[in-house]
Amino acid sequence: MIALTHITFAVATSLMLGATSTTTITLVGIGSLLPDIDYPKSTLGKLFLPISIYLNKKVGHRTLTHSLLVWVPLNLIGLYFYKPLFFITMGAISHLVLDSWNVSGVMLFNPFSEKLFVLAGRNYRIRSGSRPELILITIFLFMSLVMGHINTLGGARTIIQTTMASYNMAYENYSNQGLHISYIQGKLRFPNGYTKSGKWLVIGKNSRYMQLTILDEKRNKLIKIYEDAEFLKAVLLPTREKWQTLELSVPMELKSGNLFFRPGKSWRKAKPGDTVIGYLIHKVPIELEEFKRSYDY
């Protein structure tokens, strides 16, 4: 396969897996060319000709540099210790997958085995530089454009969630956000039958399964889902902001700022002068003071 085929396949695959960072996609694209450094006439071989000539004479083409035994260990090292290496080796592995569709196949377990691996029968393999390969490039380019657009909208999962507007999906999505501040947009129904559409700040989970506490900022009131109201439609809107957190094992008085705290099973809202304990979250800096009890004699 030619360099453009490998690059477009690697980029399309990374976008399908949800990659959005330009750096990540670039590293995957570069990695997709690495295995062909053993061939002096390849794109990367021409750039690093002395290395390419040496490898070609020493091990030949599509042998050691096309082996999973080289790239998978490096991939695992990158996964746990150095993410750029992980993305580069993912590109290299995509190169091996694509070359397995080539006429000559690939020795995936070289140097321990010279067995050639192929993805299809001889009549369905792709010859390098052929018309079917050009069709493949066109398909991969189209996939890249489509998936790139989908990812800018938040990815396939977000699109599905937006379409279905399911509270359960919004809850699961929220569970994956960590400390990122999120909102839920949708439609609430209250016990008296009244419905209201809007956007609410998500404060956090309660002890009850699938229960979130949200804030009605206009009324400055906390709402427990399933107790105070339920969502008919719900879409999670995460932000890049993060909550500041603190855990108190003893009660303290809030001197300045505003925060939310969970002393037990449910969330509460605190203003200056209130006593707080348990798990605290806040957006802006706060000031706490040791709680002083007063006694009547």
N, C-alpha and C positions, 0 to 999 in steps of 0.2 A: 504493500500500500504506500501511496505517496504521502508526504508530510502533511498536506492540507487535509487529507482524509483522517489521519490520526488526530490532528488538532480539532477538527470540527466534531469528531466522534467524542473526544474527551470533554470538550466544552459542553456539548449537548447533554452528555451523561451527567456532568457535574450540576448543570442547571436543573435537570430532572430530579436530582437528589436534593435540591433546595439551595444550592450555592447562590449567594447574592454578592459577595465581596469580589471586587475586581482583582484584588491580589490573589485570592484563592483560585479564581478561574484562570488567571495568568500562570500560576504555578502548575496547575493541572495541565494546561496546554504545553508548557515547556517540558514537563515530565513525559508527555506523550511522545516526544521526539527522542528521549534519552536512549531507549534500547537500540536505535539505529546508529549509535555512535561507533558501532563496530563495522560500519560500511562507509568507506571514504567518499562515495558519491552521494551519500544522503545529505540532507540539509545541515544536520548537526555535525556530520562527519567532515564536511567542507570547512566548517568553522573551527573545528579542533582536529585538523588534518593529521598532525604527528601522532596524537592519541588514537585516532581512527585507524591509521595505517598499522600501528603497532598491534591493536586489538584484532584487526582483520587477519594479520599474519599469524598471531598467536592462537586465537580461538576460532576464527572464521566468522561468517555472518549467520545470524539467527541461532546462536548457540547459547553461550553463557549469559550474554546481555539480554537474551529473550527467555530467561529461566525464572520461573516462580520462586525457585530456591534462592535467588538473589533479591528479588523485589519484595516478597512477602515479609521476610525478617526486617528489612529496612522500613517497610510500611508499619509494622508493629512498633518499632523503635520510635518512629515519627509520631504515631498515635499517642504514645504515653510520655514522650520526652520532648518532641520538637515538631509542632504542627506543620511548619512549612515542608519538612521532609515527608510528612504524611501525605500532603496534597501532591507533591511531586511524584511520589511513588504510586499514588492512585492513577496519575496520568500514565505512568509507565505500564502499570498492569492493564489499563485500557488498551494500550498498544498491543500487548500480547493477545488479548481477546480478539482484537480486530485482525491481527496477522494469522490467527487460527482459521480465519475465513479465507485466507489466501490460498492459491493453488498449491504451494509447497508446504504449508503448515508450519508448526513451531515445535521445537524441542523444549517443552515446558519444564522438564525435570533434568535438564543438562546440568552438571556433567555426569550424573549418576545413571541417566538413561538417554539414549539417542532416539527414542520413540517419538514420531511426529504426531502431533495432535491437530485435528481439523474439526471445524464446526459443521461441515456439510459434505455431501457427496461431491465427487469430482465435477459433475455437470453443473453444480450450484456454487462453486467456489469463485471468488473474484480475482481476476488477473490484474496486477498492478498497471495503472495507466489506461485501463480499458474503459469502454463506455459505461458498463455497470458501476464502475467505481465513481465515475463522474455523477451518475444518478445518486449514488450513496452520499456524495458530498452535498448535493442539492438537498437531499432529505435531512441530513444532519444540520445544515444551515437553517432550514425551515424550522426544525425542532428547537434549535437554539433561540431563534427569534420568538417563537411562541412561548417557550418556557421562560425566557428572559422577561417577557411582558407579564406572564403569570406571577413570577417571583416579585416583580415590582408592585403587584397588587396584594402581596402578602403570602404568596404561595398557594398551591392547590388546596391545602387544608383550610386556609382562610376563605378562599372562594366558596368551597363546599359549605363551610360554617355560615357564611353570609347568606348563601342561597337557602339553606335549611333553617337558619335562625333558631337553632336548638339550644336550650339552656344547658343541657347535659354536655354538649360539645363546647360551649362557652366555659363551663366549669372545668372541663378537662384541659382546655387551652390555658386557662388561668393557672391551673396546677403546674404547668410547665414554665411559667414566667418568672419563677423565683421571686426576687424582691422588686421586680419592675412594677411601677405604678400602672394600674389598668382601669379602664372604664368599661361598663356594659351599656350598650345601646339597645333599646328594644321597647317592649310593651309590657307593663305590669298590670296585674289584676289583683284588686284588694278584696278582702272577705265580703264586703258589702256589694260586690259586683262592679264597682267603679274601675275603669281602666285608664291608664295613663301611659303615654309614649314619652320617651326622653332618654337622657344619658345620665348614668349614676356612677360615682366613684366606688370602686371595689375596695373595701377595707380589709377583708380577709375571710378565712374559713372559720366556721364554728365547729363544735364537737359533733354536731349532728351531720350525718352523711349527706353530701351534696348540698350543704347549706352554706351560703355566703351571707355576709353582712355588707350592705351597700349604704352609701350616704346620699340622701336627698339634700343637695347643697342649698337649694332655695329655701327649704323649710328647716335646714340644719338639724335633720332628724335621721337616725340610723334605722334601717329597715332590714329585718331578718327574712330571707327568702324561705318560703313555705310556712312561716309563722305569721308574718305581717302582710305578706303579699307573695305572689308567684309570677314568674315570667311566662308570658304567652309566646313572646319572641325575644331572642337574646343573641347579641353578637359582641364578642370581646374586642375591645380596642386597646391594645397594649401601648405603652409609651416607652421612651428610652430612660425616663427618670426612674430613680430607685428610692425606696423608702429608707430612711435612717432608722436603725433599730436599737433597742436596749432591753435588757431583762433585769427586773428588780425582784429580789427575794424578800425585801423589807419595804413597807410603805414609805412613800416620800410625797412631799407637797410640790405641785407644779407652780413655779413662781412666774414664769413667762413662757409664751408660746402656746400652741395647741397640739394635741396629740390624741391618738387612739390607743387604748390598752385592753388587754384581755386578761383579767385576773383569774378567770376560770374557764367556763364553757363558751362564753359569748363576749363580743366586743362592746366597749363603751367609749364614749367621747369625753375628753377632759379639757377644761379651760383653767386659766390661772386661779389658784386657790383650792383646786380639787386635789384629793389624795389619790395617788396612783400606785399600782403594784402589778407585777406579772410582766407580760410581754408588751413592749411599747413600740409603736411606729409613729414617725412624724416626718413632715416634709422640710420644715425649717428648724433652725437651732432652738433648743428649749433650755430652760434653767430649772433645776430641781433643788429642793432643800429638804433636809432631814425633817421628817414628820414629827411635830411636837404635840403631844396629847395635853389637854387641859383637864384639870380635875376640880370638882366642886366639893368643898368641905362644909 
